[in-house]
Amino acid sequence: MFEQEGILQNVVRRGEQLEKGLEIMRQKPQFKNVIGDVRGRGLMVAAEFRDPGFGDGYAGIAKDVSMGCLERNMLLLNTGARETIRFAPPLVVTETEVEECLSIFEASLTSALATRTMAA
């Protein structure tokens, strides 16, 4: 069934699309010092924010971004003690849906950073 419907191929392609999109975002000047790492396998992808222990004001950023995504109708998972967000879309996610996911994530991160800048 998985082979007939091309699900595994979709997982590989959409996972690569998601990781590449996050890496491109990570290189943008406004995010270059915010997103520390992007990693994953298949559609289980994580974006880790810089270690808040350096006094850079990013403590709690994963929660803030996750809440911003939720307000935009996208559910993400905060993971562990680190400032990390995990993406785990359905195996049948489409190319368009991954693009929408990246757009929502970027908007939520931008909002979370703007709030921190205004508060500083």
C-alpha positions in Angstrom: 0.0 0.0 0.0 2.8 2.5 0.9 4.6 1.7 -2.3 1.5 1.8 -4.5 0.5 5.2 -3.2 4.0 6.6 -3.2 3.9 7.5 0.5 7.5 6.8 1.2 8.7 8.8 -1.8 6.5 11.7 -0.6 8.0 11.5 2.9 11.5 11.8 1.5 10.6 14.6 -0.9 8.6 16.6 1.6 11.1 16.1 4.4 13.9 17.4 2.1 11.7 20.4 1.2 11.0 21.2 4.8 14.6 20.9 5.9 15.8 23.0 2.9 13.2 25.6 3.6 14.2 25.9 7.2 17.9 26.1 6.2 17.2 28.9 3.8 15.2 30.7 6.5 18.1 30.1 8.9 20.5 32.0 6.6 18.3 35.1 6.4 19.9 38.0 8.2 17.1 38.4 10.7 17.3 34.7 11.7 20.9 33.9 11.3 21.7 34.2 15.0 18.4 32.9 16.2 18.1 29.4 14.6 21.1 27.4 15.6 20.4 24.1 14.0 18.1 22.3 11.6 18.0 18.5 11.6 15.8 15.6 10.9 15.0 12.4 9.1 12.1 12.1 6.8 9.2 14.3 8.0 10.5 14.4 11.6 12.4 17.7 11.4 13.5 20.0 14.2 14.6 23.6 14.4 16.7 24.4 17.4 17.1 27.9 18.6 20.4 29.2 20.0 21.2 28.3 23.6 19.5 30.9 25.8 22.3 30.4 28.4 24.4 33.0 26.5 22.1 35.8 27.6 20.9 36.5 24.1 17.2 36.9 25.2 15.9 33.8 23.4 14.8 31.9 26.5 11.2 30.7 25.9 11.4 31.4 22.1 10.3 27.9 21.2 7.1 28.3 23.2 6.4 31.7 21.8 6.9 30.5 18.2 4.8 27.4 18.8 2.0 29.5 20.2 2.2 31.9 17.2 1.9 28.9 14.9 -1.1 27.6 16.9 -2.7 31.0 16.5 -2.2 30.6 12.8 -3.8 27.1 12.9 -0.6 25.0 12.8 0.4 22.7 15.6 4.1 22.1 16.4 5.8 20.4 19.3 8.3 21.9 21.7 10.9 19.3 22.6 12.8 18.6 25.8 14.7 21.1 27.8 16.2 22.8 24.8 14.7 25.6 22.8 13.7 23.3 20.0 10.6 22.9 17.8 9.7 19.6 16.1 7.7 19.4 12.9 5.8 16.1 12.4 3.4 16.6 9.5 1.3 13.7 8.2 3.0 11.3 5.8 0.7 12.5 3.0 1.5 16.2 3.4 1.6 18.0 0.1 4.3 20.4 -1.4 1.8 23.3 -1.0 1.2 22.4 2.6 4.9 22.3 3.4 5.2 25.8 1.8 2.3 27.0 4.0 4.0 25.5 7.0 7.2 27.3 6.3 5.4 30.6 5.8 3.5 30.2 9.1 6.7 29.3 11.0 8.5 32.3 9.6 5.6 34.7 10.4 5.4 33.3 13.9 9.2 33.6 14.5 9.1 37.1 13.1 6.3 38.0 15.6 8.1 36.4 18.5 11.3 38.3 17.8 9.5 41.6 17.3 7.8 41.2 20.7 11.2 40.6 22.3 12.8 43.6 20.6 9.9 45.8 21.8 10.2 44.5 25.3 14.0 45.1 25.5 
